Amino acid sequence: MPHRPKYLPDKARAQDFSRRLRRWFRRNSRDLPWRRTRDPYRVLVSELMLQQTQVSRVVDFYGKFLKRFPTIHTLAAAPPKRVMESWEGLGYYARARNLHKLAKQVTVNGGSGALPTVPAELQKLPGIGAYTAGAVASFAHEKRAALVDTNVARVLARVFAPKLNPKRPSDLKCLWVIAEEVLPRTGSATWTHNQAMMELGALVCTARVKRCADCPLTSVCLTFASDTRG
């Protein structure tokens, strides 16, 4: 029988973690426009915009971009210059170029423009890495898919494996394994679970400050237990 890594939580702890997280999210989540849709194109646009960009900036750009390019077909048909103009101010322009290239790829020769529903297939498209693939599968298609961005990695490391460093590639792989391990049983619950981990990392368990007094996970968090012991 293969050795089970020490940092992996048992089933009961994983379930407790997810339940507490989802309960907190239902009471404390921000009302963000991309959380009101399951449209894969709109979810993808939001995820690409949110890469290395503050939420407050993305909210305004997101609505304007979708007003100009409401479907993946309208984006595919647009001249590159117009797409780049609509992205101006967000920075990291490779995101816009990849999004435009992706739109053309899935609509070429009368293609439907439909995006794949599973992470492995999504990663074959331009500009989509492991995190974005998990996000689109989870948030658009409500698949039981893990995702690990900077916020999620920090939450998982602090709760389950304080010795892991998310900036170290080998440790980040371990955090992806933990992310898979703590997923709820259903895709709809996974939607809330994944959103909640990102939200907690952005608002409570931040890089600069651990707001443990506001955190729903203190009873299962190894970092909190260690800090409390002094």
C-alpha positions as CSV (number, residue, x, y, z in Angstrom):
1,M,0.0,0.0,0.0
2,P,1.5,3.4,-1.0
3,H,2.7,5.6,1.8
4,R,0.2,8.4,2.7
5,P,2.0,11.8,3.1
6,K,1.7,13.1,6.7
7,Y,0.3,16.4,5.5
8,L,-2.8,14.9,4.0
9,P,-5.8,15.3,6.3
10,D,-8.0,12.4,7.1
11,K,-11.6,12.3,5.7
12,A,-13.2,13.7,8.8
13,R,-10.9,16.6,9.0
14,A,-11.1,17.4,5.3
15,Q,-14.9,17.4,5.5
16,D,-14.9,19.6,8.6
17,F,-12.6,22.0,6.8
18,S,-14.8,22.3,3.7
19,R,-18.0,22.6,5.7
20,R,-16.7,25.4,7.9
21,L,-15.3,27.2,4.8
22,R,-18.5,27.0,2.8
23,R,-20.6,28.1,5.8
24,W,-18.3,31.2,6.2
25,F,-18.5,32.0,2.5
26,R,-22.3,32.0,2.4
27,R,-22.3,34.6,5.2
28,N,-19.3,36.7,4.2
29,S,-18.7,36.6,0.4
30,R,-18.5,39.6,-1.8
31,D,-21.1,40.1,-4.5
32,L,-18.8,40.0,-7.6
33,P,-20.3,40.0,-11.1
34,W,-18.5,36.8,-12.3
35,R,-20.0,34.9,-9.4
36,R,-23.5,35.5,-10.9
37,T,-22.8,33.5,-14.1
38,R,-22.0,30.0,-15.1
39,D,-21.2,31.0,-18.7
40,P,-17.8,29.5,-19.5
41,Y,-16.7,32.5,-21.7
42,R,-17.5,35.0,-19.0
43,V,-15.9,33.0,-16.3
44,L,-12.8,32.6,-18.4
45,V,-12.6,36.4,-19.0
46,S,-12.9,37.1,-15.3
47,E,-10.2,34.5,-14.4
48,L,-7.7,35.9,-16.9
49,M,-8.4,39.5,-15.8
50,L,-7.9,38.5,-12.2
51,Q,-4.4,37.1,-12.8
52,Q,-2.0,39.5,-11.0
53,T,-4.7,42.3,-10.9
54,Q,-6.7,43.6,-8.0
55,V,-10.4,42.7,-7.8
56,S,-11.5,46.3,-7.5
57,R,-9.8,47.1,-10.9
58,V,-11.2,44.1,-12.6
59,V,-14.8,44.8,-11.7
60,D,-15.0,47.9,-13.9
61,F,-13.0,46.4,-16.8
62,Y,-15.0,43.2,-16.8
63,G,-18.3,44.8,-17.5
64,K,-16.9,47.1,-20.2
65,F,-15.1,44.3,-21.9
66,L,-18.2,42.0,-22.0
67,K,-20.3,44.9,-23.3
68,R,-18.0,45.2,-26.2
69,F,-17.4,41.5,-26.7
70,P,-20.6,39.8,-25.3
71,T,-19.8,36.4,-26.7
72,I,-16.7,34.4,-27.7
73,H,-17.8,34.7,-31.3
74,T,-17.8,38.5,-31.2
75,L,-14.4,38.4,-29.6
76,A,-13.0,36.0,-32.2
77,A,-14.3,38.3,-35.0
78,A,-12.8,41.4,-33.6
79,P,-9.5,42.9,-34.9
80,P,-6.5,42.4,-32.6
81,K,-6.1,46.1,-32.2
82,R,-9.7,46.5,-30.8
83,V,-9.2,43.7,-28.3
84,M,-5.9,45.2,-27.1
85,E,-7.6,48.6,-26.8
86,S,-10.3,47.1,-24.6
87,W,-7.7,45.6,-22.4
88,E,-5.7,48.8,-22.0
89,G,-5.0,49.7,-18.4
90,L,-5.1,46.1,-17.1
91,G,-1.5,45.3,-18.1
92,Y,0.0,41.9,-18.8
93,Y,-1.3,42.0,-22.3
94,A,-0.3,38.4,-23.1
95,R,-3.6,37.5,-21.4
96,A,-5.6,39.5,-23.9
97,R,-3.6,38.0,-26.9
98,N,-4.1,34.5,-25.6
99,L,-7.8,35.1,-25.0
100,H,-8.2,36.3,-28.5
101,K,-6.2,33.4,-29.9
102,L,-8.3,31.0,-27.9
103,A,-11.6,32.5,-29.1
104,K,-10.4,32.2,-32.7
105,Q,-9.4,28.6,-32.1
106,V,-12.7,27.4,-30.7
107,T,-14.8,29.2,-33.3
108,V,-12.7,28.4,-36.5
109,N,-14.6,26.8,-39.4
110,G,-17.9,27.4,-37.8
111,G,-16.9,26.0,-34.4
112,S,-19.5,26.3,-31.6
113,G,-17.2,28.2,-29.4
114,A,-17.9,25.8,-26.5
115,L,-15.1,25.4,-24.0
116,P,-14.1,21.9,-22.7
117,T,-15.6,20.9,-19.4
118,V,-12.6,19.1,-17.8
119,P,-9.3,20.7,-16.8
120,A,-7.0,18.4,-18.9
121,E,-8.8,19.5,-22.1
122,L,-9.0,23.2,-21.1
123,Q,-5.2,23.2,-20.6
124,K,-4.7,22.5,-24.3
125,L,-6.1,25.9,-25.1
126,P,-3.9,29.0,-25.4
127,G,-3.1,30.8,-22.1
128,I,-4.8,28.3,-19.9
129,G,-2.7,26.8,-17.1
130,A,-3.6,24.4,-14.3
131,Y,-5.3,27.0,-12.1
132,T,-7.4,28.6,-14.9
133,A,-8.4,25.2,-16.1
134,G,-9.6,24.2,-12.6
135,A,-11.4,27.5,-12.2
136,V,-13.3,27.3,-15.5
137,A,-14.2,23.6,-14.9
138,S,-15.4,24.4,-11.3
139,F,-17.0,27.8,-11.7
140,A,-18.6,27.4,-15.2
141,H,-19.3,23.7,-15.4
142,E,-19.5,23.0,-11.7
143,K,-17.1,20.1,-12.0
144,R,-15.4,18.6,-9.0
145,A,-12.1,20.2,-9.9
146,A,-9.3,21.5,-7.7
147,L,-7.6,24.9,-8.2
148,V,-4.6,26.4,-6.5
149,D,-3.7,30.1,-6.9
150,T,-1.6,32.2,-4.5
151,N,-4.4,32.7,-2.0
152,V,-5.5,29.1,-2.0
153,A,-1.9,27.8,-1.6
154,R,-1.4,30.0,1.4
155,V,-4.7,28.9,3.1
156,L,-3.9,25.2,2.5
157,A,-0.3,25.5,3.7
158,R,-1.2,27.3,6.9
159,V,-4.1,25.0,7.7
160,F,-2.6,21.6,6.8
161,A,1.1,21.9,6.1
162,P,2.9,24.9,7.6
163,K,6.3,23.5,6.6
164,L,5.4,23.6,2.9
165,N,6.5,26.7,1.0
166,P,4.1,27.5,-1.9
167,K,6.9,29.3,-3.8
168,R,8.8,26.0,-4.0
169,P,7.6,24.0,-7.0
170,S,7.8,20.6,-5.2
171,D,5.9,22.0,-2.3
172,L,3.3,23.5,-4.6
173,K,2.7,20.1,-6.1
174,C,2.0,18.8,-2.6
175,L,-0.5,21.6,-2.1
176,W,-2.3,20.6,-5.2
177,V,-2.6,17.1,-3.8
178,I,-4.1,18.6,-0.6
179,A,-6.5,20.7,-2.7
180,E,-7.8,17.5,-4.4
181,E,-8.1,15.7,-1.0
182,V,-10.3,18.3,0.6
183,L,-12.8,18.8,-2.3
184,P,-16.5,18.2,-1.4
185,R,-18.3,15.3,-2.9
186,T,-20.4,17.2,-5.5
187,G,-19.6,19.8,-8.1
188,S,-22.1,22.3,-6.8
189,A,-20.5,22.2,-3.4
190,T,-17.1,22.4,-5.0
191,W,-18.1,25.7,-6.6
192,T,-18.7,27.2,-3.2
193,H,-15.7,25.5,-1.6
194,N,-13.2,26.9,-4.3
195,Q,-14.7,30.3,-4.2
196,A,-14.5,30.3,-0.4
197,M,-10.8,29.3,-0.3
198,M,-10.0,32.2,-2.7
199,E,-12.1,34.6,-0.7
200,L,-10.7,33.6,2.7
201,G,-7.1,34.0,1.3
202,A,-8.0,37.5,-0.1
203,L,-9.9,38.8,3.0
204,V,-8.8,36.9,6.1
205,C,-5.8,34.7,5.8
206,T,-3.8,37.2,3.8
207,A,-0.1,37.3,3.1
208,R,0.5,40.3,5.3
209,V,-1.9,39.6,8.1
210,K,-3.4,36.5,9.6
211,R,-6.8,37.6,10.9
212,C,-7.3,34.5,13.0
213,A,-10.1,36.1,15.1
214,D,-12.2,36.3,11.9
215,C,-11.3,32.9,10.5
216,P,-13.7,29.9,10.5
217,L,-10.8,27.4,10.3
218,T,-9.0,27.9,13.6
219,S,-10.2,24.6,15.0
220,V,-8.6,22.7,12.2
221,C,-5.6,25.0,11.4
222,L,-2.1,23.8,12.4
223,T,-0.6,27.2,12.1
224,F,-3.1,28.7,14.5
225,A,-2.5,25.8,16.9
226,S,1.2,26.4,16.8
227,D,0.9,30.2,17.2
228,T,-1.5,29.7,20.2
229,R,1.0,27.4,21.9
230,G,3.6,30.1,21.5
